[in-house]
Amino acid sequence: MGVATAINFQPTGGGKAAITGDFVLTAGEVNPVIRTLRDGGIAVTALHSHMLGEEPRLFFLHFWANDEALKLARALHVALGHMKLRPAGP
């Protein structure tokens, strides 16, 4: 169904990376994740829903940046901390 969060890094030289991807979020996770990404220099390029009537309601947030790789990784780590994630099981 395409409900996975994806994060992609491409080295661009000098310790920098271009990043892109998307978060799959519930309504309560959207604003904290947006705030964290923007504070970390990561642009939010889209926010929308792919489905109708799903429960809970899911939002797809797409992002992009090209900056210091470590700085971006730290911002993404904090953003992931705003999500109610469960470890993958066997």
C-alpha positions in Angstrom: 0.0 0.0 0.0 3.0 2.3 0.0 2.9 3.4 3.7 6.6 3.4 4.4 8.8 6.3 5.4 11.8 6.6 3.0 15.0 8.6 3.5 17.6 8.8 0.8 21.2 10.3 1.0 23.4 11.1 -2.1 26.9 12.4 -1.3 27.6 15.7 -3.1 31.2 16.3 -1.9 32.9 18.1 0.9 30.9 16.3 3.6 27.6 17.4 2.1 24.7 15.3 0.9 21.5 15.8 -1.1 18.6 14.2 0.7 15.1 13.4 -0.3 12.3 11.2 0.8 9.0 11.1 2.5 7.4 10.5 5.9 4.1 8.8 6.5 2.5 10.6 9.4 -0.6 10.7 11.5 -2.3 14.1 11.9 -0.7 14.6 15.3 2.8 14.0 14.0 2.7 16.4 11.0 3.4 19.8 12.7 6.2 18.6 15.0 8.0 16.8 12.1 7.6 19.9 9.8 8.9 22.2 12.5 11.9 19.9 13.1 12.8 19.6 9.4 12.6 23.3 8.7 14.7 24.1 11.8 17.3 21.6 10.4 17.4 23.4 7.0 15.3 20.7 5.3 12.6 22.0 2.9 9.2 20.4 3.0 8.2 20.0 -0.7 4.7 18.5 -0.4 2.1 17.4 2.2 -0.8 15.4 1.0 -2.9 12.2 1.4 -2.8 9.3 -1.0 -6.0 7.5 0.2 -9.6 8.1 1.1 -11.2 7.1 4.3 -8.2 5.3 5.9 -8.1 5.0 9.6 -6.1 6.5 11.1 -5.8 9.3 8.5 -2.3 9.3 7.0 -0.4 12.2 5.5 2.6 12.0 3.2 5.3 14.6 3.7 8.0 14.9 1.1 11.3 16.7 1.8 14.6 17.8 0.2 17.9 19.5 1.2 21.5 19.7 0.2 23.7 20.6 3.1 26.2 19.1 5.6 25.3 15.4 5.8 25.7 15.1 9.6 23.5 18.2 10.2 20.8 16.7 8.0 21.1 13.3 9.5 20.7 14.8 13.0 17.6 16.7 11.9 16.0 13.6 10.4 16.8 11.7 13.6 14.9 14.2 15.7 12.0 14.2 13.2 11.8 10.5 13.4 11.6 10.8 17.2 8.2 12.6 16.7 6.7 9.5 15.1 5.1 6.6 17.0 7.4 4.0 15.5 7.5 0.3 16.4 10.5 -1.9 15.8 10.0 -4.4 12.9 9.2 -7.8 14.2 10.2 -11.2 12.9 
